[in-house]
Amino acid sequence: MKVECRVLRQNPGEPPRWVNHQVEIQEGSTVLMVLHRIARQDPSLAFTTHHCKLGICGGCLMVIDGQRKLACRTVVRSSPIRLEPLSGFPLIKDLVVDFLSLGKKSE
């Protein structure tokens, strides 16, 4: 099945922009699988790739269609899919935020 994915792309200090991607996926694919397909077309897309893929670590947490969800556990059921980084965390790039910065003490 073909799905459209709208990804909020951004580098720190630059204005955000929506980028549309269309990818072919199998029925039952997760959002994380969609991101890997998009990365084949556009290797510049930044998303967290080092995580458990089991819904345990939370490394793939992002805003999917307006709700905080794990990309590894969210099955694609409709198109288009809208992906954004989590708010409230410093942005590193695109869908990657700095989860650890909030736990650090100021020096």
C-alpha positions in Angstrom: 0.0 0.0 0.0 1.2 3.5 -0.7 1.2 6.1 2.1 1.9 9.8 2.2 3.9 11.1 5.1 4.2 14.8 6.1 7.3 15.4 8.2 8.1 18.6 10.0 11.7 19.2 9.0 13.9 21.7 10.9 17.4 22.5 11.9 17.9 24.6 15.1 17.8 28.3 14.3 15.9 27.8 11.0 12.2 28.0 10.3 10.4 24.7 10.2 9.0 23.3 6.9 6.7 20.5 6.0 8.0 17.9 3.6 5.8 15.3 1.9 7.0 11.8 1.1 5.2 8.9 -0.5 6.4 5.4 0.2 5.2 1.9 -0.5 4.8 -0.2 2.6 3.2 -3.5 3.6 0.0 -3.8 5.5 0.7 -3.7 9.2 3.8 -1.6 8.9 4.7 0.8 11.8 5.6 4.4 11.5 9.3 3.5 12.3 9.2 1.2 9.2 7.8 4.2 7.2 10.7 6.4 8.4 13.2 3.8 7.3 11.6 3.8 3.8 11.7 7.6 3.7 15.4 7.5 4.7 16.2 5.4 1.6 14.7 8.2 -0.6 16.1 11.1 1.6 19.1 10.1 3.7 19.2 13.6 5.2 16.0 12.9 7.3 17.0 12.7 11.0 15.1 10.4 13.3 16.3 8.2 16.2 17.5 4.9 14.8 19.1 3.4 18.0 16.3 2.0 20.1 14.8 -1.2 21.2 11.9 -1.5 18.6 9.8 -3.1 21.4 8.1 0.0 22.9 10.3 -0.1 26.0 13.0 2.5 25.7 10.9 5.4 24.4 13.7 6.5 22.0 11.2 6.7 19.0 8.7 8.9 20.9 7.3 11.7 18.6 4.1 13.4 17.7 2.2 11.3 15.3 -1.0 12.8 13.9 -1.1 15.2 16.8 -0.5 12.7 19.6 2.6 11.6 21.4 3.2 8.0 20.3 6.0 5.5 19.8 6.9 5.1 16.2 7.9 1.5 16.7 4.5 0.5 18.1 2.2 2.7 16.0 0.8 0.8 13.0 0.0 2.9 9.9 -3.8 2.7 9.3 -4.4 5.7 7.1 -2.7 8.3 4.9 -1.4 11.0 5.2 0.6 10.5 8.4 1.8 13.7 10.1 5.1 13.5 12.0 6.6 16.1 14.3 9.3 16.2 17.0 8.3 16.2 20.6 7.7 19.7 22.0 9.3 20.7 25.3 12.7 19.3 24.4 15.6 21.0 22.7 15.6 20.1 19.0 18.6 18.5 17.5 17.3 18.1 14.0 14.0 17.1 12.3 12.4 14.4 14.5 15.4 14.1 17.0 15.2 15.9 20.3 17.5 15.9 23.3 15.8 13.8 25.9 18.7 14.0 28.3 19.1 17.8 28.5 16.1 18.2 30.9 17.8 15.9 33.4 21.1 17.8 33.5 21.8 20.3 36.2 23.1 23.8 35.2 26.7 24.4 36.1 
